[in-house]
Amino acid sequence: MPNVKKITSFYTDSSLNLYAMIRQRGANNYLLDDATGLFTATNPADPYLALAEHDTIKKFYEVNESRQVWDNGIYDVYIYNQIGGSPSPTADDGVKHNIIEIKDDEIVTIKSIRDDMALQATLTGKASQTSVNDLQASVNARPTNPVLTNDARLNNLDTAISTRSTLTAQQVWEYATRTLSSLGTLIADIWAYATRTITDKTEFRIAGTKTKLDDLNDISMVTMEASPILAKEATVSVVATKMDLVWKIEKGTWQRAGSQIIMYDTDGISPFITFNIYDENGDLCTNPSNVFRREPTI
């Protein structure tokens, strides 16, 4: 017994006369003959399958087709809105185009391709407002160079670096603010001198520092040479003090007194550091089994 193949459409208005034309894709592209329910000819006498509007769901149209078993394959469903007294695909509005797949006489997939004529007319109107020629003219008007040829910034580039300055070295030093940049052959000329010195200039500073040349001139060579030595000696002194502390802890004795631990010097008599001991709750602890941490009292 053939299965029910439900053809449906939801449209914009109620009380319309919708009909469907169903084409079986294949070598012959047969259309469904509404008189027999068979796909037997490319141009049957009556290929128009009427859809009825649902009694409750208005604007929803459907028809059940179960007269024949449909072969497996792809089918096109074209739905029209009948305007005149009889179906006329040429004059009637196209409503919808569905592509369905049949397997074992059942619809297994449906792909809807809407051909909303009102929407199509709107899009066509928009396209006519800007013709293809207008679009092409706009594209042609765009420059091929990302920078327009009349861009004033190009004047900053179209000049040889060697011609940008005619200042002599003396004139450069006479400026209150000076920076070294690309100065043509001037840098090479400076390095070519056997003896090179930076001449004095008030408020001249070394880049990346707050030190002026005048300040450097006030620092004696003795101070500059002694500073690293003093720094090294200070470091050695700190390390020696810490090593002495470690030696006392390792070689000396200690004992617990209440909630404190007292550590003695290597003579076993002189205390040199005292720790408070605490339990896990952070309270001073007198029970050795509950000791959790220690902190020096100084």
N, C-alpha and C positions, 0 to 999 in steps of 0.2 A: 504494500500500500504506500502510495507517495506521501512524503512528509509535507508539512505546511512550511511554505516559504513566505515570510511576512515582509511586504514592501511598505515602507513608511516614509513620511515627510512631515516636517513641522514648518509651516509657512506663516507669513505675516498677517493674513486675513482669514476670517471665518466665512463659511458658506460659499466656498469656491468649488469649481469643478476641476479637480486635479486628475491627471491620468499619467500612466507610465508606459514607456516603450522599453522593452528588455531585449538586449542583444547578447547572444552567446558568442563569445570570442572563439575564433577557430578559423579553419580554412575558408568556410562559407559565410561566417558572421550572420547566422540566421537570426531573425527576429521572432519573438513569441507571438503566435497567432492566438488572439483572445477568443476566437470562436472554438478552438480545439485544445488550447493549452500546450501545443506542440511547437518546437522550433524546427520548422520544415522548409521555410523559404526566406529569401532575403527581403521580399516585399509582399507579406501576406495582406489579405484584403482588410483585416481588422487587427492592427498591431497595438491597439490602444486599450490598456488595462486600467479601468476606472478605480480611483481611490475614494473611499468614503470618509467623511469627517467623524471623529470620535464623538459619541453622545455627550460625554462629560468633559473630556480634554479638548477644548475648542482650539482650532487652528492646527490640530494634529490629524493627519490623514493616513489611512492605511488600507491595505488589501491583503488577503490571504490567498496564496496560490498553491493548490495541492492536487491539481487534476492529473499531472504527469510527474514521473520521476525525471529529475534533471541530471544530466551527465556531470561528472566532476569537471571543474574548471572555473574560469573567470567569466563573469557576466557584467555588462554595463547596464545600469538602470537610469534612464533619462526621464525626469518628471517635468510635466508642463502644466501651466494654468490655462484652461480652456477659456477663451474670450468670447468666441462666437457660438453658433448653434451646434457645431460639431468640432471634433478635434482637428487642429490644423497646426502641425509643428512649425510651419513656416511663419504663421501669424501669431501664434500663442507665445506667452512669456515662458522662457525656460526658468525653472525653479531650482532644480537640483540635479546633480549627477553623482550617483553612487557606484562604486565598484565593489562587487560582492564575489566571494569565493564559495563554491559549492563542493562539499565532500560528503559522499554517501547521502545525497539528496537533502543535505542540511546546509544552511548558511553558517560558515565558520568564521569569516572575517568580513567586515564592512569598512570601506574607505570612502568618506564623503568628500566630494569636491563641489563646493558651492559655486553656482554661477548666478549670483545675485545681480540682476540686471540694473537695479537702481544704483548699487555700489559701482558696478562697472561703468555706468554712465557718469557717475561723479568722478571716477578716476580718469575717464576719457576727457572730461571737461578740464580737469587739472592739467592733463598733458597738453591740451591744446593751448593753454595759457602761456606755456613756455615751450616753444617749438624746438625741434632738434637743431635747427639752424641757430636759434638764439643761444642754446647751450654750447654749441660748437664755437660761436663767436666769443662767449665768455671764457672758454678754455684758451682760445687763441690769444686773448688779451692778457693772459697771465704771463709774466716774464719767465724765461727759462732759467735765469739766474736768481737764486734766493734773495739776493740783495739788488734792489732796483738800481739802474744805471745812474739815476739822478740823486742817489742817496748821498747826503753831504758827508757821511762818515768815510766814504771812499777817499776823500781828500787826505785823510790821516794815513792812508796806506800808500798812496801814489807818490811817495817822495823817498828818495834814496836816504838811507840812514846817515851816510857820510856827509850829507848836505844839511842836516838838521841843526847843526850848531857851528858857529864860527868863533866861539870863545877860545881864548888862549888858556893855558894852565893857570897863569896868574889871575886871570879874570874868574876862573872857576873857584879858586881859593878865596877870592874876595867876597863871594856870596856868603850870606849869614847861614844859609842851609844848603848843604851839599850832599849829593848822593852819587855813587859810582854806578853807571849803567853802560850801555853800549855806546862808546865814545870813539868809534872809528878805529884809527891806528894809535890813539893816545895811550891805551893800556900797554900795547907792545912797546911804545917809545919809553914808557916809564920803566918797564922791566929791562930794557936794553942798557940802562945806566948801570955802571959797575957798582956805584954806591947809591943806595936809595934810603931816604929818611923822610919821616912825616914832619913837616915844619910846624912850629907852634901856631896855634890859632885859639883865641879866647872862646871858651865854651865848647871847644871841640870834644866830642864824646866818641867812645868806642861802641860800635853797633852791638846791641844786645846787652849792654851794661849801663850803669848810671855813673861810671867813672869818667872824669874829665882828664885831659892830658896834664892840666895844671896840678890835679890831685896826685897823679902818678909821679910828678916831678918832686913832690914833697916827701915821698916815701924813700927812705934810705935803703941802700943795697944791703946793709947789715940786717935791717928789720926784715926785708924780703927773704934773705937767706936763713934767718933764724926761725922764721915762722914755721916752716915744715919740720924743723928739728924739734921745736917745742911741742908741736902737735904729736909727733911720734913719741916723745918722752911722756907726754900726758897719757897717751894710749897705753903704753907699757905699764905705767903706774896703776892705771885702773885694772888692767888684766892681772897684775901681781896681787892687788888687794883682793880681787875675787878668788884667785887661786888659793890665797892664804885662808879665806873663809871656807872653801871646800875642804882644805886640808884639816882644819880644826873640826869640821863636822864629821869627817871620816875617821880621824884618829882620836878624837876626844870621847868623853862619856856623856851620858844623859840619863835623866830620871824623871818620872812623872810625879808631880806634886799637885794633888787635887785635880783641877781642870786645866793644868798646864804641863808642858814638857820643858824642862830646863836643860840646855846644852852647855857643857863645860869645856874650857880650853884644854889643850893637851896635857896640862899639869893636873887635870882632874879636880881642881879646886875653884878656879875662876870661871864663873858663868859669863858667857858672851852673847847668848841669844835665848830668848824665851818665846815659846809658842802657846797660844790658847788653843785648846782642842774642843771640837764641837761634834755633836751627834748628827744624824741624817736630817733632823728637823731644824738644824741651825742653833740648837741650844748648847750651852757649855756642858761638857761631858766629864763625869768622874769615873765612869765604868769603862775600863779598857776595851771590853768587847763591843762597845757601841761607838767607838771613835770612828768618825767619818772623814773629817778633814782637820787641818791645823792652819793657823794664821799667826805670823810673827806679831809680837806685841808692839814692836817699833818699826 
